[in-house]
Amino acid sequence: MKRKKTTEQLLKENQELRIRLAEAEETLQAIREGAVDAVVIQGPKGEQVFTLTGEEQVYRRLVETMSEAGLTTTPEGRILFCNERFSKMLRRPMEEIVGRTIEEFIQKSHHKDIASLLKGAQVNLSRKRLTFLAGDGTIVPSRVSANLLTQGESVSICMVAMDLTELEASEEIIRQIQEQKEALEESSAALRDSRRAALNIMEDALSARQKAESLNVELRSEVNERKQAEEALKVSESRYRRLFEAARDGILILDAESGQIIDVNPFIKDMLGYSHEELLGKKL
């Protein structure tokens, strides 16, 4: 049978509990004020204290001097610690970040990604592109690497976030420059094609002009030859007519098909006793 404690024993235990409670409150206060390397997290089970071991303190000093944003979280994603670079990246004081879940600082469209990152980090090194929401509403694209950090019984997730804002802005500028370059090259190619087409047209026009001039020369030559031939024909016809009319023999010219008289010389008219008009059109 269990013996009842005396009043003196109960008072002594009560005093010891008060002392331990006061020490705990002092410790919590020191933690809140940054005098002790630990973090107090308000969770479903009340306040929980996460202290840093000696090796973790070395790690913390290293993270604080990094140029990249660094933080540690619980496996569920509650932030235990962050460096100043992460604070600046989110444009929030560190006291507004530590103790809250990392999901609160991520765009809703990436909530599944952060859950996948936390889960993957517990198995192996995990990487994701996440978009943080800064305190001023700015969107901060980042490349986040996460890995499991185990120190004794303490298990946490170590994350390093690289701000991609300037990089992606540079890539966008490069993309725009590339597009402008391609557009310029297309315009230059089109201009070259237009100039080539214009040169071809000019060459064709010049060739056509040269051909026209050559044809014109040939035509003038042909016209001159024809004129000369016509002049020669006129001279020949004139000579033929003079001989035809002066001949002392009767001459009749008949149509080869009809046999009708189409011309006669003066001698035949006198010889036959018909006029020129009377003989024309008659058959021999």
LUMDRENZA-357248 format. One line per field, with one value per residue (C-alpha): residue number from 1; residue in three letters; y negated, x negated, z negated. Coordinates in nm, 4 decimals. Each point is the difference from the previous one (the first is absolute). Layout:
kedren NUM,... .
drendren Ala,... .
yy Y,... .
xx X,... .
zz Z,... .
# end
This chain:
kedren 1,2,3,4,5,6,7,8,9,10,11,12,13,14,15,16,17,18,19,20,21,22,23,24,25,26,27,28,29,30,31,32,33,34,35,36,37,38,39,40,41,42,43,44,45,46,47,48,49,50,51,52,53,54,55,56,57,58,59,60,61,62,63,64,65,66,67,68,69,70,71,72,73,74,75,76,77,78,79,80,81,82,83,84,85,86,87,88,89,90,91,92,93,94,95,96,97,98,99,100,101,102,103,104,105,106,107,108,109,110,111,112,113,114,115,116,117,118,119,120,121,122,123,124,125,126,127,128,129,130,131,132,133,134,135,136,137,138,139,140,141,142,143,144,145,146,147,148,149,150,151,152,153,154,155,156,157,158,159,160,161,162,163,164,165,166,167,168,169,170,171,172,173,174,175,176,177,178,179,180,181,182,183,184,185,186,187,188,189,190,191,192,193,194,195,196,197,198,199,200,201,202,203,204,205,206,207,208,209,210,211,212,213,214,215,216,217,218,219,220,221,222,223,224,225,226,227,228,229,230,231,232,233,234,235,236,237,238,239,240,241,242,243,244,245,246,247,248,249,250,251,252,253,254,255,256,257,258,259,260,261,262,263,264,265,266,267,268,269,270,271,272,273,274,275,276,277,278,279,280,281,282,283,284 .
drendren Met,Lys,Arg,Lys,Lys,Thr,Thr,Glu,Gln,Leu,Leu,Lys,Glu,Asn,Gln,Glu,Leu,Arg,Ile,Arg,Leu,Ala,Glu,Ala,Glu,Glu,Thr,Leu,Gln,Ala,Ile,Arg,Glu,Gly,Ala,Val,Asp,Ala,Val,Val,Ile,Gln,Gly,Pro,Lys,Gly,Glu,Gln,Val,Phe,Thr,Leu,Thr,Gly,Glu,Glu,Gln,Val,Tyr,Arg,Arg,Leu,Val,Glu,Thr,Met,Ser,Glu,Ala,Gly,Leu,Thr,Thr,Thr,Pro,Glu,Gly,Arg,Ile,Leu,Phe,Cys,Asn,Glu,Arg,Phe,Ser,Lys,Met,Leu,Arg,Arg,Pro,Met,Glu,Glu,Ile,Val,Gly,Arg,Thr,Ile,Glu,Glu,Phe,Ile,Gln,Lys,Ser,His,His,Lys,Asp,Ile,Ala,Ser,Leu,Leu,Lys,Gly,Ala,Gln,Val,Asn,Leu,Ser,Arg,Lys,Arg,Leu,Thr,Phe,Leu,Ala,Gly,Asp,Gly,Thr,Ile,Val,Pro,Ser,Arg,Val,Ser,Ala,Asn,Leu,Leu,Thr,Gln,Gly,Glu,Ser,Val,Ser,Ile,Cys,Met,Val,Ala,Met,Asp,Leu,Thr,Glu,Leu,Glu,Ala,Ser,Glu,Glu,Ile,Ile,Arg,Gln,Ile,Gln,Glu,Gln,Lys,Glu,Ala,Leu,Glu,Glu,Ser,Ser,Ala,Ala,Leu,Arg,Asp,Ser,Arg,Arg,Ala,Ala,Leu,Asn,Ile,Met,Glu,Asp,Ala,Leu,Ser,Ala,Arg,Gln,Lys,Ala,Glu,Ser,Leu,Asn,Val,Glu,Leu,Arg,Ser,Glu,Val,Asn,Glu,Arg,Lys,Gln,Ala,Glu,Glu,Ala,Leu,Lys,Val,Ser,Glu,Ser,Arg,Tyr,Arg,Arg,Leu,Phe,Glu,Ala,Ala,Arg,Asp,Gly,Ile,Leu,Ile,Leu,Asp,Ala,Glu,Ser,Gly,Gln,Ile,Ile,Asp,Val,Asn,Pro,Phe,Ile,Lys,Asp,Met,Leu,Gly,Tyr,Ser,His,Glu,Glu,Leu,Leu,Gly,Lys,Lys,Leu .
yy 0.0000,-0.3375,-0.2330,-0.3510,-0.2836,-0.2306,-0.3691,-0.0795,0.2296,-0.1499,-0.3529,0.0959,0.1564,-0.3035,-0.2271,0.2102,-0.0159,-0.3778,-0.0261,0.2231,-0.1977,-0.3277,0.1434,0.1168,-0.3411,-0.1671,0.2398,-0.0671,-0.3732,0.0291,0.2020,-0.2605,-0.2789,0.1900,0.0573,0.3786,0.1873,0.1529,-0.0617,0.0043,0.1215,-0.0381,0.3209,0.2039,0.1340,-0.3412,-0.1506,0.2288,-0.0818,0.0930,-0.0501,0.0007,0.2338,-0.1083,0.1304,-0.1635,-0.3310,0.0258,0.0801,-0.2987,-0.2363,0.1368,-0.0507,-0.3555,-0.0933,0.1606,-0.2168,0.2279,0.0129,0.2788,0.1436,0.3101,0.1395,0.2854,0.2972,-0.1483,-0.3339,-0.2251,-0.2402,0.0406,-0.2366,-0.2252,-0.2156,-0.3712,0.0620,0.1911,-0.2810,-0.2562,0.2166,0.0125,-0.3662,0.1005,-0.0127,0.3386,-0.0038,0.0018,0.3041,0.2347,0.2151,-0.0202,0.2653,-0.0501,0.0587,-0.3400,-0.1704,0.2040,-0.0700,0.2234,0.1495,0.1392,0.1467,0.3512,-0.0610,-0.0992,0.3079,0.2162,-0.1740,0.0658,0.3615,0.0592,-0.1666,0.2635,0.2643,-0.1771,-0.3402,-0.1635,-0.3065,-0.2054,-0.3335,-0.1892,-0.3475,-0.1880,-0.2908,-0.2904,-0.2272,-0.2815,0.2287,0.0628,0.3447,0.1562,0.3016,0.2279,0.3267,0.1851,0.2937,0.1989,0.2785,0.1828,-0.1270,0.2442,-0.0888,0.2606,0.0196,-0.3300,0.0332,-0.3017,-0.0990,-0.2243,-0.2217,-0.2311,-0.2373,-0.1758,-0.3160,0.0377,-0.3467,-0.1571,0.3204,0.0454,-0.3723,0.0363,0.3093,-0.1928,-0.2866,0.2497,0.1634,-0.3379,-0.0906,0.3369,-0.0562,-0.3485,0.1428,0.2691,-0.2598,-0.2220,0.2934,0.0806,-0.3648,-0.0059,0.3214,-0.1426,-0.3208,0.2000,0.1998,-0.3222,-0.1554,0.3177,0.0039,-0.3694,0.0631,0.2916,-0.2218,-0.2729,0.2553,0.1397,-0.3526,-0.0853,0.3232,-0.0695,-0.3536,0.1291,0.2572,-0.2708,-0.2242,0.2927,0.0794,-0.3667,-0.0073,0.3163,-0.1448,-0.3259,0.2017,0.2134,-0.3099,-0.1551,0.3219,0.0132,-0.3615,0.0727,0.3070,-0.2054,-0.2681,0.2664,0.1572,-0.3359,-0.0554,0.3520,-0.0459,-0.3329,0.1607,0.2936,-0.2388,-0.2014,0.3149,0.1441,-0.3103,-0.0588,0.3599,0.0448,0.3338,0.0500,0.0973,0.1216,0.0945,0.2663,0.1177,0.3510,0.1422,-0.1760,-0.0695,-0.3544,-0.2874,-0.2189,-0.2255,-0.0750,-0.2200,-0.2751,0.2032,0.2790,-0.2541,-0.1442,0.3451,0.1307,-0.3293,0.0032,-0.2493,0.0826,0.0072,0.2306,0.2574,0.0103,0.2850,0.1799,0.3511,0.0537 .
xx 0.0000,-0.1342,-0.0812,0.1401,-0.2518,-0.0259,0.0803,-0.3697,-0.0877,0.2736,-0.1178,-0.3581,0.1035,0.2129,-0.2975,-0.2232,0.2598,0.0233,-0.3784,-0.0051,0.2868,-0.1823,-0.3155,0.1977,0.1620,-0.3414,-0.1349,0.2925,-0.0443,-0.3724,0.0821,0.2522,-0.2554,-0.2703,-0.2264,0.0181,-0.0420,0.3441,0.3395,0.3424,0.2718,0.3700,0.1675,0.3141,-0.1530,-0.0981,-0.3479,-0.2840,-0.3678,-0.2588,-0.3556,-0.3166,-0.2853,-0.3618,-0.0416,0.3302,-0.1275,-0.3024,0.2360,0.2142,-0.2995,-0.0867,0.3544,0.0081,-0.3018,0.1295,0.0826,0.2980,0.3169,-0.0187,0.2528,0.0850,0.3472,0.1662,0.0841,0.3524,-0.1325,0.0071,-0.2941,-0.2486,-0.2657,-0.0807,-0.2958,0.0046,-0.0142,0.3292,0.1496,-0.1078,0.1254,0.3473,-0.0244,0.1122,-0.1747,-0.1232,0.2349,0.2943,-0.1411,-0.1277,0.2745,0.2282,0.0364,-0.1916,0.3238,0.1221,-0.2699,0.0548,0.2440,0.3071,-0.0759,-0.3260,0.1412,-0.0125,-0.3609,-0.1098,0.1753,-0.1814,-0.3298,0.0359,0.0935,-0.2823,-0.2587,0.0602,-0.1270,-0.2593,-0.1119,0.3060,0.0289,0.2974,0.0697,0.2253,0.1501,-0.0119,0.2258,-0.1926,0.1461,0.0529,0.1912,-0.2980,-0.0239,-0.3442,-0.0791,-0.2544,-0.1844,0.0231,-0.2192,0.1001,-0.1651,0.0519,-0.2021,-0.0326,-0.1742,0.0567,0.3720,0.0583,0.1233,0.0521,-0.0041,-0.2804,0.0895,-0.2021,0.1950,-0.1562,0.1812,0.0619,0.1502,-0.3036,-0.0916,0.3476,0.0160,-0.3338,0.1274,0.3133,-0.2152,-0.2175,0.3146,0.1343,-0.3365,-0.0061,0.3527,-0.0969,-0.3141,0.2029,0.2544,-0.2840,-0.1572,0.3366,0.0421,-0.3547,0.0647,0.3265,-0.1827,-0.2738,0.2638,0.1776,-0.3248,-0.0881,0.3458,-0.0329,-0.3444,0.1435,0.2832,-0.2493,-0.2194,0.3032,0.1099,-0.3513,-0.0166,0.3459,-0.1080,-0.3158,0.2067,0.2468,-0.2799,-0.1503,0.3404,0.0470,-0.3340,0.0950,0.3416,-0.1501,-0.2439,0.2857,0.2048,-0.2928,-0.0540,0.3691,-0.0051,-0.3018,0.1730,0.3145,-0.2094,-0.1788,0.3364,0.1379,-0.3057,0.0342,0.3731,-0.0661,-0.2562,0.2332,0.2869,-0.2126,-0.1180,0.3551,0.1462,-0.2841,-0.0172,0.0651,0.1690,0.3526,-0.0017,0.2977,-0.0124,0.2548,0.1234,-0.1429,0.3258,0.2752,-0.1882,0.1384,-0.2044,-0.1277,-0.2353,-0.1072,-0.2634,0.0777,-0.1271,0.2577,0.2793,-0.0994,-0.0543,0.3447,0.1858,0.1460,-0.0353,-0.1673,0.3330,0.1556,-0.2760,-0.0206,0.2047,0.0425,-0.1240,-0.2484 .
zz 0.0000,0.1067,-0.2889,0.0024,0.0239,-0.2934,0.0259,-0.0347,0.2933,0.2169,-0.0769,0.0853,0.3366,0.0752,-0.0676,0.2299,0.2771,-0.0354,0.0272,0.3090,0.1527,-0.0640,0.1580,0.3020,0.0388,-0.0250,0.2635,0.2325,-0.0461,0.0767,0.3109,0.1165,-0.0536,0.1939,-0.2984,0.0517,0.3328,0.0112,0.1563,-0.1603,0.2341,-0.0766,0.1127,-0.0619,-0.3209,-0.1247,0.0033,0.1100,-0.0471,0.2622,-0.1239,0.2047,-0.0810,0.0200,0.3558,0.1005,-0.1382,0.2305,0.2845,-0.0944,0.0094,0.3426,0.1288,-0.1358,0.2143,0.3210,0.3012,0.0745,-0.2048,-0.2577,-0.2428,-0.2010,-0.0510,-0.1771,0.2236,0.0189,0.1287,-0.3069,0.0129,-0.2860,0.1232,0.2961,0.0871,0.0763,0.3748,-0.0127,-0.2089,0.2612,0.2837,-0.1580,-0.1054,-0.3499,-0.3403,-0.1223,-0.2989,0.2443,0.1782,-0.2711,-0.1482,0.3036,0.2689,0.3224,0.1885,-0.1242,0.2097,0.3172,0.2842,-0.0246,0.3407,-0.1482,-0.3222,0.1458,0.1008,-0.3498,-0.1434,0.2559,-0.0842,-0.3743,0.0596,0.2490,-0.2263,-0.2680,0.2441,0.2116,0.1231,0.1550,0.2269,0.1147,0.1628,-0.2408,0.0085,-0.3308,-0.0913,-0.1514,-0.2652,0.2542,0.2371,0.2259,0.1583,-0.0499,0.2222,-0.1699,0.0432,-0.3324,-0.1028,-0.3104,-0.1930,-0.3297,-0.2988,-0.2893,-0.3290,-0.2675,-0.0595,0.1826,0.3579,0.2257,0.3651,0.1232,0.2969,0.2223,0.2274,0.2983,0.1139,0.3744,0.0511,0.1657,0.1826,0.1460,0.0796,0.1824,0.1783,0.1001,0.1298,0.1869,0.1410,0.1134,0.1518,0.1766,0.1319,0.1170,0.1590,0.1780,0.1117,0.1236,0.1825,0.1580,0.0997,0.1377,0.1903,0.1353,0.0944,0.1711,0.1862,0.0986,0.1186,0.1871,0.1591,0.0871,0.1525,0.1981,0.1221,0.0924,0.1765,0.1825,0.0892,0.1206,0.1960,0.1458,0.0846,0.1663,0.1913,0.0952,0.1189,0.1913,0.1521,0.0768,0.1773,0.1888,0.0790,0.1275,0.2047,0.1368,0.0735,0.1788,0.1940,0.0842,0.1112,0.2116,0.1415,0.0696,0.1676,0.2003,0.0869,0.1072,0.2168,0.1386,0.0610,0.1663,0.2290,0.0665,0.0804,0.2396,0.1739,-0.0049,0.1618,0.2443,0.1273,0.3768,-0.0699,-0.1197,-0.3684,-0.2021,-0.3657,-0.0992,-0.3387,-0.0538,-0.1387,0.1932,0.3227,0.0074,0.1331,-0.2798,0.2011,0.3571,0.1592,0.2521,0.2959,-0.0465,-0.0207,0.3373,0.1423,-0.1047,0.0292,-0.3506,-0.2772,-0.3270,-0.1826,0.2596,-0.0356,-0.3830,-0.1531,0.3332,0.0579,0.2717 .
# end
